[in-house]
């Protein structure tokens, strides 16, 4: 395990630096505490002058504090903003000037009619915590509707000091027709002075607007509108309009269908090239295109692959200009379009071998950079890179609790499904037992299901590996990232294929001699929890114990959780209907599960209602199965509380050891 006390390799000069927040002895605490702890630092950002950083550190429960630190002065870290997690939490911050930051806070709140709803707000504050200002639009006693989305920054306006271009939500109020009234409704764009709250309206609010794109130079060039039927239910179709350079007239640009992924999905605008970057399918896989923003709307394929989706943009600088794209094979790889950036990343990769790295932030002149590097056996560290001096200096590790711990290697593998299809997966073996056979083992299907596992540090699989388990993470058919054919209809509508692949992963572990068949379990979170339970329904002989965290258990009930919301039709279409829904619901077939089950769920889970786990537990108990449900009254789908995660890890480990006879 690399202990990050400074890096000095090849042409990069390096000054040794103490590790901020590093634990003196990470192994003095138990594995559940160390692996369950939230990252010791997160969401780092670099000031425009490159002299200061801001980062978020965890506090008790779900609380967090934003810390700012001047890198060039012998000054102590300063707490700029704190949220106690009851209910507001901090999501991250960015610098709007060299002395001021803008932070997103959010909360989950219960509403009598709408249930659990998310609320977001933007707060600006000086680096020392002074002059806090709420940038989101404010409500009054006459406002009508839910003000859930507090807006977001679409342009940091690097040429200005302390002002931003941001989208903001407007609600009408009952004083319409008077000088106090306001009929504006929907998402608009405003120029906002974050110090004084002076506002200039740039784009009028539109009730069907969902996104606006700036060119990084203060001009709004693209608008995205959602299409609805009956004025309320989303169709899943997004219609894009653009403005030619120098014009105020909107022209049609194209459409994107979120249901089947057809059409063109806009992601960014390049001011200098006068193009929009968008993802569009080629032979069923996402590829990156550049579309000229003039009457020609000329499309040019920038980069595509015949094997996997190209699905992420790589951006750099205060204007967030696009310099490349990335895609996930066995590990995530990148294609850089700018030669100087490609050369820079290649040099940094030599200094930080065996790591996945990216430029997290850059100063306005891009001479100072914040680099994040991590690997499967390294939770990651942030480095300050001085380009003129070619000096790379360690700043802080992401998870100080694990510094010095022996972590496991995550190895890409494939195994055959029952029909012979090779299924890509990742195998993590206990440290020091890479050649061992007959191990206790866990199959851990990912959530989503429109997602995939990737190579890199994973605190959940690493915990179980540290406890002596082999862990297999399959990218079953129904996972995203591999194109339309692999995605099938999605993991719910094509659940027999997805669950079959998961079960075949367990069978492969036994066939290869990696797993002891009497000590094979399945653990999953969200859809992964659904897959764990449904696997036990389909074949109760493969896995000897089930751990399901925040699982879906009843597909029909899952659809009903979205009733009354504008995406109800889309969720219903995604989940499906008919026999497939009944047969694919573990709660409807609890009598078929013959192995012990341990469930975890937070009562403030908006993604998957806690009622899903309560229903599963009740039906398992009624069927005479061995089941336990552990709940938390104030946690959501992610269980972002270090003590709760430690409790979950410790209890699941004890459960597996007992039920597997370890």
N, C-alpha and C positions, 0 to 999 in steps of 0.2 A: 504494500500500500504506500503510495507516494505521500510523504509528509511535507506539506507545502511551507517551507521556510525560506523560499527564495529560489529563483530559476536563473541560470546563467549558461546559455548554450549558443554555439555558433556565433553569428554576427551580432546577436542581440546582447548588449551590455545589461547587466542586472545588478541592482543594489538590493542587498538583503533587507528584509523588512519584517518586523514582528507581526505575528498573526493576531489581528484584532479579534477579540472574543474567543480565542482558542481555549478549549478546556485543558487544564493541566493534566488530567488523566481521564480520557473519555471512557475508559473501561471500568472506572470506579462506580458506574451506575449499571443497572441491569439492561439487557438487550431491549426489553419492551420500552423502557424510558428513553434509551438512546435512539432507537429507530422510530419511535412514535413521536418524538419531539418535532414540532414545526421547525422549518429552517431558521437558523440563528440570524440570518440576514436574508432579505429578499427585495426584489424590485429596485435595484440600484440604478441611479441616474447621475449623469455628469453635467455640471453647470456649463453654460455657453462659453465661459472663459477658461474652462478646464481646471479651475482652481478648487472646486468644491464638489462634494458628492452628497446625495441624499439616499437613504435606504430605510427599510422598514424592519423593525425587530419585534419579536413576539412579546406580549405581556400575558398576564394571567388569563386563563380561559381563552376566549376568542379575541381578546384585546391586542392592540398593536400600537407602536409609537414610531413616528417618522423622525429619524435622526439626520441632522446635517453636520458636515464636517469639512472644515477648510483644510486642504491638503498641503498648503504652503506655509501656514502659520502654526506655531506651537499652541494651538487652541484645543480646548476640550470639545467633544461632541455635544451638540445642542439638540434638545427635544423641541421640534417645531410644531408637532401636532400629535395628539393622542386620542385614540378611540378605545373605550373599555369593552366593546363587543356586546353591550347590553342596551340597545341592539346594534348600534352602528359599529362597523368595522372598516379598517383601512385596506384599500386595494392596491394603491401605488401612487407615485408622484412623478412629475416631470418639472424641469426648470423652465420658467417663463422669462427669467432674467438671471443674472449671476447672483442675485440676492433674494430671489423669490421663487416659490414652487406652487404648483397646482396639484391637488390631490383628489382622488376619487374615494368617497366613502359610500358604504352601502349597508342596508339592513334588510332583514326579513321580518315582516310584520303581519299580524293576523287581522283580517278584515271580516266583519260579520257576514258579508255577502260574497266576497271574492275569495275568502280563505287566506292562505299564506301568499303574500305578495312581496316582490322585491322593490326596494326603493333606493335610488342612486342620487347622489348629490356631488357637485364639484366645489371644492374649497380652495381658495388661494391664501397663502400665508407667507410672511417673510421667513428667511432661513432661521432667524432667532425666535420665531413663534409670534411675532408682533403683526398687527394689522391683518387679522383674519377676515376674509370676505367670502360670502357664498355667491358663486357665479351662476348657479342655476336660477331660473325664473322663480319668483316668489308667488305664493298663493295668497288669496285674501278670503274673507268670509263669504264672498259671493262667487268664488270659483266653482265651476262645475266639472266633475270628472276626476279620474285618478291621475295624480302627478307622480308617476313612478320613475321615469327616466329623467335624470337631472342634466343630461347633455354630455357632450364630449368635445375635445379639442380636435379640429381638423387641420389647423395650421398654427404653428407656434410663432409665426411672424418674426423670423430671426432678425430682420432689419429694424424692428421696433423694440422698445424696452418695456416689458411688462404687459403687453397687450396680446390677445389671442383672437383667432377666428374660431368660433365654436357653434355647434348645433345646440339649440335649446328648445324645450317643449313649451308650448303655449296652450293654455286652457281658457275658454270663454268664461265670462262671469255674468251675473244677473243684472249688471248695471248697463247692459247694452242699450244704446240710445241716449245715454247721458255722457257728460264729459268724463265721468269716472269709468264708463263701461269699456269692455274689450271683447271684440268678436273674434280675435285671432285664435286659431286652433290648429294644432299640429306641430310639425317640426320645421323650424326655420334656422337661418344662419345669422349670427350677430357678431360684430366686432365688439370686444369687451376690454376695457381697461381694468386689469385685475386689482389695481390699487384703489381706484376711485369708484369703480363700477359704472363709469360712463359707458353708454351703449350706443352703437350705430347699427341699425337694421340693414343687413346686407341682402338676405333673401327672405321674402315673406313666408310665414308658416303655411304649410300645406298639410291637410289632414291625412293624406295618403303618402306623404314623404317618409322614407325610412333611412335615407343616407344622402350625404352630399360629399363631393370630393373637391378639394382645393389642389392647386398646382404647386403648393409650397411657396408661392410668391404672393399670396393674398387674393387670388382670383378663384372663384368657385366655377369649375368647368363642367362638372357632371352632377346630375341629380338622379336619385333612384326613387321610384314610386311603386308601391305595392298595389297589385290588382285585387279587387274583392268582388264577391258576388253578394247580392242583396245588401250591399253597402257595409257589410260587417265581416263575413267569413273570408279569410285569405284564400286565394286560389293557388298560392305558391309561385306565382309569376311576378317577377320584378321587371319593370320597364325603365330603361335608362334613357336619359336625354343629355345632350352636351351642348356647349356653346363654342362656336369657332372662336379662335383667338381674336380679341378686340370687339366681339359682338355680345349683345345682351339677349339675343334671341335663342330660345331653346329649340334644338332639333333632335329628331329621333336618332338614337344610337343603337339600340338593340334590346333584347330581352334575355332573361335567364329564368329557367324553371327549377325551383328548389326541390321539386318532387323527384324528377328524373335526372337532374343535372344537365339538361340540354340547354343550348344557347350559350351566351357569353356572360361571364361573371366578372364585373369590373372590380379591380383592387387598388389601382393607383394611377396618378397622372404625372407625367414627366413634362415639366415646363419647357426645358431646353429642346427636347425632341418633339414637343407638341404631340405626344401620343398618350393613349391610355393603355395600361397593362391589364390584361384580362386572362382568365383561365377558360379554356374551351376544349371540348373533347376531340381527340383524334383517335379513331378506331377504338372508342370506348374508354380511353384514358385521358386524364387532364393534361393539357399542354399549355405553355405560356405564349400568348400572342401580344403584339403591339398594334394598336389601332390608331391610325392618323386622325386627329381631331379636326378635320375639315370636311368639305363636301364629298370628298372621295371615299372617306371612311375605309381607307386601304388597310387590309389586315396582313400582317406578316408573322409567320411562325418564328418565335424567338428560340424556344427550346421545348422539345418533347422527347418522350422515350417510348419504346415499344413494350416495356415490361411493367412499369409502375407509373402512378400518377406523378406529375410535377405539380406540387401542391402548396409551396410556400415561396413568398418573395423574400429576398435579402435586401434590406435597406440600410442606409447609413446616413449620418449627419442630421443636423437640425431640420433640414427640409425633407428628410426621410426619402431621399432619391433611391431608386432601384438600381442595384449593382449586380444582382444575380438572382438565381432561383435554386431551390433545393428539392430533394426527393429522397424517399426512404427505400433503400434496398435492404441488405442485411444490416447496414448502418446508414445513417443519413449522410447524404453526399450533396455537394453544391456545384453549380456551374456559374462562374463569375463572368460578367460581360465587360467589366472594366479592368484592363490589364494591371493598373497600379494596385487595385484592391486584390486581385488574384495573387500578385507577387507578395503583397503584405501578408495575406492569410497563409501563404505557403511558408514564409519565413517564421511566422508565429507558430505554425504547426510543427516546425522543426524544433522550436524552443520548448514546445509543450507536446511531446510525442504521445501517441496512444490516447489522445483526448479529442473530443468533439468541441470545437470552439466557434464563437461568433463575436462580432463586435457589438456589444450591448448598447453603447452610447459613444458619442464623439462630441468634442468641443465644436464651437462654431467654425473655427478654421481647420478642424479635423486633424490638428497636430497632437492633441491629447485624446486617448481612447480608453474606454472601459471595456476590457475583454473578459468574457466568461468562458472557462474551459472545464470540462467534466468528462467522465467516462463511466463504464459500468461499475468499476471498482473505486470510483472517486465521485462523491456527491458534487464536487465542483468548487472552484475558487474564482474570485474576481481579481483581475490584475489591472494596474494602471500602465498604459503604454505611452511613452514619449517618443513620437515618430522622429523628430530631428535628432534626438540623442540616441535613438535605437535602444532605449532602456525599458525593460519590462520588469515591473515591481509588483510583488504580491501585495494585495490590499487586505482581503478578508476571505475566509472559507465560508461556504454556504451552510454547512452543518457542522458546527464545532463539536457537537456531541459525539460525532463519529470520527473525529480526527484521531488517527493512530489505530483505528479498528481494522482488523483483517476482513476485507470484504471479498465477495465471491465474483468469479468471472461469469459473464453472461454470454453464452455461446450460441450463435445462430445454428439451427438444425432444421431438417425436414423429416417428416415421417409420412408413411402412406395412409391415406384414408381407406375405408372399406372398398371403394370403387377404384382404388389405385392412384387417386389424385395426390400429388405431393403437397403436404400442408406445411408452410413455413412456420417456424416457432423459435422460441429462445429457451435454452436450458441453462439453469443456474444450479450448480452443484455446491455443496458446503465447502468452504475454504479448507484446503488441505486434503480433500476427498475427491479430487477430480477423476480419479480412476476407480473409485469404489463401486461396488455392485450391491444389489439388495438393500438399497437405502429406503428409509421412509420417504414418501414423495407426495407432492401436491401438484395437481393440474390447476392452473389459475387463468381462466379465460378473462379477457379484458371486458370493460364496459362499453357503452355506446348504444346500440351495436355499431353505429356508423363511425368506427374508430379502428385503430390497430395499435398493437404494442410495437415499440421501437427499442433498439439497442441503447442502453444508457442506465444511469443509476435509477433504481426503483426501490424505495424504502420498504415496500411490503414484501416483495420477493427476497430482498436481502435479509430481512428479519428472519424469515423462515429458513433461509439457507444458513444463517448464523446459528439457528436452533437445530441444525442437522438434517434438514429436509432438502431433497432435490426438488426443484420447481420448474415446471414446464408451462410456458406461456404461448398458447397457440394463436396464430392469426387465421382462425377458422374461416371458411367461406361464409360471407356475410360481413366480413371486415372491409373497411375502406382502404384506399391507397393502392389497390391492385387492379383497378378498372372495373367496368360494369359486369363482366362475366363472373368475376370473383365475388363481387358484391351481391350477386343474385337479386332477390327482391328486397333484401335486408334481413337482418338476423331474427326478426320476429316473423315475418311472412314466410321466410325460408327456414324456419327453426329446425325442421327435421334434418336438413343438411348441416346447419351450424352445430347442432347438438351432436350429431353423428361424428363430426370432426373432433369435437371436444372429447367424446368417449374414446375415439380411436387414439387420441393422444395418451390417455391413460393406459390403453392396451399396449401401445408401443413402448411405453416406459417399462412395462412388465416383460414384454417380448425381448427387449434389449438387455434385460437383466439389471437395468438401472434401479428399478423399484421392486421392493418386496410387495407382492400382490396383497398381502394381509395388512400392509401399512400404507395404502394408497388412499389419499383423500382429495377433495376438490374444494377450492376456496375462490369466491368471486364477489365482486362489488358491483352494484347496480345491475346492468345487463349480465355482467359476469356472475352475480348472485342468482339471477334468473337461470342462466345456463347451468349453474351448479345444481340447483333444485330440479330443473327439467331433465338433466342427465340422470339423476337418481330415479326419476319417474320412468324414463325410457328403459334403463337397465340398472337395476338396483344392486347388481353384483360387482360392478367395476370399482366403485368408490366405497370405502368403508365408513366414511364420515363426510358430512357436508357443513361448510361454514359459508353463510350468505350474508353479505353486508348490504343494507339498503336495497334488497332485491325487488324486482317486479315478480309478482306471483299470480296475478289474475289479469289477463290481457283485456278483457271486457271492462273491468274496473279501471284499468289504466286509461282507457279512452275517456271514461266518464270523469276522470279527474280534470280534464280540460274542457268540460262542458261549460258554456258561457263565455269562453275565451275565443278570440278571433282565429286561433289555430286549431280549433276542435276538429274541423273537417280534415285538416292535414294530418293530425295525429291519428285520427280514425283510419285514414287511408294508409298511413305508414304501418299501423299495427295489423290491419286487415279485419276480416269478419268471417262468419260461417264456422264450419267444423274446425278449421285451423286454429281459431281463437280458443275454442273450448278445449281441444286436444293439446294445445300448446300452453295451457295454464296450469302450473304445478299445484295451485290451491284446489283445483278441480279434481286432482288425482292424488291427494295426500295419502290415500290407502296403498298406493303403489310404492311409496318410499319406505324402505325397510331398514334404513341406517339412521344413526343419531344425527340430529340437525341442530346447529347453533346459529341463531339469527341476531343481527345487530341493526338498530335503526334509530335515527334521530327524529324527534317529534316535529321539528321544524323543517323537515325535508319537503321541498317544493317539487323536486324532480320526480320523486317516487313517494307517494304518501305512506306514512307509517302504518296506515290501515292495511297495506299490502302484507306487511310482516305479521301484523296482528291476526289477519285472516288465515295466513299460512300456519301460524303457531296453533291457533284454535283448532284447525282441521287436522293437523298432525296429532295433536293431543287426543282429539275425538277418535282418531283412527288407531290409537294405542301406540303411536310412535314416540320415540324419545326426542324431546325438543325443548329448547330453552330460548327465550327472547330477552335480549338486553337492550334497554332503551335509555335515551337521554332526553330530558324535556325541552332543552333549549338549543339543540344542535341540528344542523341541516344535513344535506346529502354528503358533504365532504368530511364531516366530523372534524372540523378544523380547531381542535383543542388538544393540546399535547397530553394532558392527563387522560382524556377520554380515549385517545388513540393508544396510549400505553395500556390502559385497561383492556381495550379490545385485543391488542396483541397478546398480552399476558393470558387473558382468559381463553382466547382461541388456541394458543399454544398448549395450555393445560388440558383443554378439551380434546385436542388431537392426540396428545400423548396418552391420555386415559383411554380414549376409544380405540386407538390403534395398538394398544398394549405395549407402549414404549417405556 
